[in-house]
Amino acid sequence: MHKLRKSVEELFPAASDGKLLMGTLIDVRDGRPIVVYPGNEKKGIVASTLYHIPVDSSELSIGSAVLIAMIEGAPVLLGVVG
């Protein structure tokens, strides 16, 4: 049987705990998202992305819920939720 979906562990083998986190976008600086997430609620941190975010992007609004994977201790923004 052909496997159609991969697990988080298969997609992100270096993920620190194999879990995805829900976070909040608090700013976008020079196309780089600044996010907060459980365990880092007070200070925003730059998240890596799978794609470039245009500075004038209408797809991201400050306060948007975002899906984050932790890879080697660093947040990677996977997308906007909702």
Secondary structure, DSSP 8 states (H G I E B T S, - for coil): -------HHHH-TTEEEEEEEEEEEEEEETTEEEEEETTEEEEEEE-EESS---TT-SS--TT-EEEEEEETTEEEEEEE--
